[in-house]
């Protein structure tokens, strides 16, 4: 079976359900000592794919967290409301520093404005930065000057994960860390050097072993598609982005030496 299809995602969900309690990000904040899996989705584009994932999870009795950008590629109110009606958490996938080209005073105004747009649809309590690998700005840096709690936000998905959580992301069309430019945790005590997880089948096997107590799984719905034409299109896009990221990482390593 091809990887990164909705069918393969269903396999992941079924093994997660069999082996772990599944929680949304806001519920995780009050669970510190138990086994759990957080299902998280960053909806960068193709929100219809997100709705398909949300329906699948709902049919399996699972709840996840969906972070939406407020750009046209992601922000479709009717779809957001449908996903929320299935019991999932809706959060804000902010990119305020990118929007403001690094000007933090402008960025916080963009953040407040766009958070308000989402809160007309759902009482947003958690946020997650959008990590554009081609931008020189890291949207998390906004909180070096401001405090998201001042906006009645409980947590930021990268900054608020406790250090005992193992984080797996499909960024770069792989579950390992090879193509993660900004998609990484600030701190973690989980050593993943000996955890070989590259494909979804690798992830499924790891979950089945229950070797790790707490896991966060991030997937981007645009990447998961049963339609061969759409799947092939995003396969090509992901491969091109991998090349760009590889060059960027190489240049950064050279500059740092």
SULNOR-V993525 format. One record per residue. N is the residue number from 0. RES is the residue in one small letter. PSI is psi in radians with two decimals (NA if undefined). Layout:
BEGIN
n->{N:N}
res->{RES:RES}
psi->{PSI:PSI}
END
This chain:
BEGIN
n->{0:1:2:3:4:5:6:7:8:9:10:11:12:13:14:15:16:17:18:19:20:21:22:23:24:25:26:27:28:29:30:31:32:33:34:35:36:37:38:39:40:41:42:43:44:45:46:47:48:49:50:51:52:53:54:55:56:57:58:59:60:61:62:63:64:65:66:67:68:69:70:71:72:73:74:75:76:77:78:79:80:81:82:83:84:85:86:87:88:89:90:91:92:93:94:95:96:97:98:99:100:101:102:103:104:105:106:107:108:109:110:111:112:113:114:115:116:117:118:119:120:121:122:123:124:125:126:127:128:129:130:131:132:133:134:135:136:137:138:139:140:141:142:143:144:145:146:147:148:149:150:151:152:153:154:155:156:157:158:159:160:161:162:163:164:165:166:167:168:169:170:171:172:173:174:175:176:177:178:179:180:181:182:183:184:185:186:187:188:189:190:191:192:193:194:195:196:197:198:199:200:201:202:203:204:205:206:207:208:209:210:211:212:213:214:215:216:217:218:219:220:221:222:223:224:225:226:227:228:229:230:231:232:233:234:235:236:237:238:239:240:241:242:243:244:245:246:247:248:249:250:251:252:253:254:255:256}
res->{x:x:x:x:x:x:x:x:x:x:x:x:x:x:x:x:x:x:x:x:x:x:x:x:x:x:x:x:x:x:x:x:x:x:x:x:x:x:x:x:x:x:x:x:x:x:x:x:x:x:x:x:x:x:x:x:x:x:x:x:x:x:x:x:x:x:x:x:x:x:x:x:x:x:x:x:x:x:x:x:x:x:x:x:x:x:x:x:x:x:x:x:x:x:x:x:x:x:x:x:x:x:x:x:x:x:x:x:x:x:x:x:x:x:x:x:x:x:x:x:x:x:x:x:x:x:x:x:x:x:x:x:x:x:x:x:x:x:x:x:x:x:x:x:x:x:x:x:x:x:x:x:x:x:x:x:x:x:x:x:x:x:x:x:x:x:x:x:x:x:x:x:x:x:x:x:x:x:x:x:x:x:x:x:x:x:x:x:x:x:x:x:x:x:x:x:x:x:x:x:x:x:x:x:x:x:x:x:x:x:x:x:x:x:x:x:x:x:x:x:x:x:x:x:x:x:x:x:x:x:x:x:x:x:x:x:x:x:x:x:x:x:x:x:x:x:x:x:x:x:x:x:x:x:x:x:x}
psi->{2.40:2.55:2.82:0.70:2.89:-0.57:-0.72:-0.64:-0.63:-0.66:-0.75:-0.82:-0.70:-0.70:-0.58:-0.85:-0.65:-0.52:-0.26:2.63:2.49:2.31:2.73:2.93:-0.69:-0.62:-0.58:-0.58:-0.41:0.25:1.80:-0.37:0.19:2.82:2.47:2.80:2.29:2.13:2.05:2.45:2.28:2.00:1.54:-0.61:3.06:1.07:-0.36:-0.61:-0.67:-0.71:-0.69:-0.74:-0.76:-0.69:-0.73:-0.86:-0.74:-0.74:-0.47:-0.01:0.45:2.64:2.45:3.02:2.25:2.05:2.09:2.33:2.93:0.28:2.82:-0.54:-0.32:-0.65:1.66:1.75:-0.72:-0.68:-0.73:-0.77:-0.64:-0.74:-0.73:-0.65:-0.31:0.02:0.10:2.72:2.45:2.27:3.03:2.11:1.47:2.62:0.72:-0.70:-0.65:-0.78:-0.66:0.12:0.68:-0.11:1.88:-0.56:-0.70:-0.68:-0.72:-0.50:-0.72:-0.73:-0.86:-0.72:-0.85:-0.52:-0.70:-0.63:-0.76:-0.61:-0.19:-0.28:-0.48:2.52:1.33:2.24:-0.28:2.70:2.90:2.27:2.59:2.17:1.45:1.97:-0.30:-0.11:2.54:-0.10:2.52:1.99:-0.40:-0.40:-0.23:-0.55:0.09:-0.39:-0.59:2.98:2.04:-0.38:-0.39:-0.24:0.42:0.66:2.30:-0.58:2.75:2.26:-0.54:-0.71:-0.35:-0.06:2.30:2.73:0.00:0.20:2.26:2.23:2.16:2.23:2.52:0.14:2.31:0.16:0.61:2.67:-0.05:-3.03:0.21:-0.68:0.52:1.83:-0.88:-0.22:1.32:2.78:2.67:-0.64:2.55:2.44:-0.01:2.02:2.04:0.18:-0.63:0.17:1.80:1.69:1.84:-0.82:2.94:-0.57:-0.64:-0.76:-0.74:-0.77:-0.73:-0.80:-0.72:-0.47:-0.35:0.64:-0.38:2.36:-0.77:2.30:2.46:2.19:2.02:2.25:2.60:1.96:-0.54:-0.47:-0.33:1.88:2.33:-0.44:2.11:-0.63:-0.86:-0.74:-0.78:-0.69:-0.78:-0.43:-0.82:-0.78:-0.81:-0.70:-0.68:-0.73:-0.62:-0.74:-0.78:-0.77:-0.69:-0.73:-0.75:-0.80:-0.70:-0.77:-0.70:-0.66:-0.70:-0.76:-0.55:-0.22:NA}
END
